Amino acid sequence: MPTHGSMTKAGKVRSQTPKIEKRPKRNLPPRERNRREYWIRKRKEAGLPVPTVVPPSSVPRKKQA
């Protein structure tokens, strides 16, 4: 049974593709966000102060050149 390509060409396209750095995430993952929201809700119920934190989604993006 013939193979689907020679092993000498394995990974050829992937190795030729330029590496692009991933963008940093702008929002927290749901698990962390839910935990933070729960913590804030409980602090408010207890009448404790809640520190103000600027969410990453409200920080303006840098202009692309």
C-alpha positions in Angstrom: 0.0 0.0 0.0 1.5 3.4 -1.0 2.2 6.1 1.7 0.8 9.6 1.5 4.1 11.3 1.1 7.8 10.8 2.0 9.0 11.3 5.5 11.8 13.6 4.2 9.1 16.2 3.5 7.3 15.9 6.8 6.7 19.2 8.5 7.9 21.2 5.5 5.1 23.8 5.4 5.1 24.3 9.2 8.8 25.0 9.4 8.6 27.5 6.5 5.7 29.5 8.1 6.9 32.6 9.9 6.4 32.7 13.6 3.9 35.4 14.7 3.7 36.4 18.4 0.2 36.0 19.9 -1.6 39.1 21.2 -2.0 39.4 24.9 -5.5 38.6 26.2 -7.6 41.6 27.0 -10.1 39.9 29.4 -9.8 37.5 32.3 -10.7 33.8 31.7 -14.3 33.1 32.8 -13.2 31.2 35.9 -11.1 34.0 37.2 -13.7 36.7 36.3 -16.5 34.7 38.0 -14.3 34.3 41.1 -13.6 38.1 41.2 -17.3 39.0 40.7 -18.3 36.6 43.5 -15.6 38.1 45.8 -16.9 41.7 45.0 -20.5 40.6 45.6 -19.7 39.1 49.0 -17.7 42.2 50.0 -20.6 44.5 49.1 -23.1 42.3 51.1 -20.8 42.5 54.1 -20.6 46.3 53.7 -16.8 46.2 53.2 -15.0 48.5 50.7 -14.4 47.1 47.3 -11.1 48.3 45.6 -11.6 49.8 42.2 -9.9 47.9 39.5 -9.9 49.1 35.9 -10.9 46.1 33.8 -8.5 45.3 30.9 -11.4 45.6 28.4 -11.8 49.3 29.2 -8.2 50.2 28.6 -7.9 51.9 25.2 -6.0 50.0 22.6 -2.8 51.3 21.0 -3.2 52.5 17.5 -1.8 50.1 14.9 0.8 51.7 12.6 
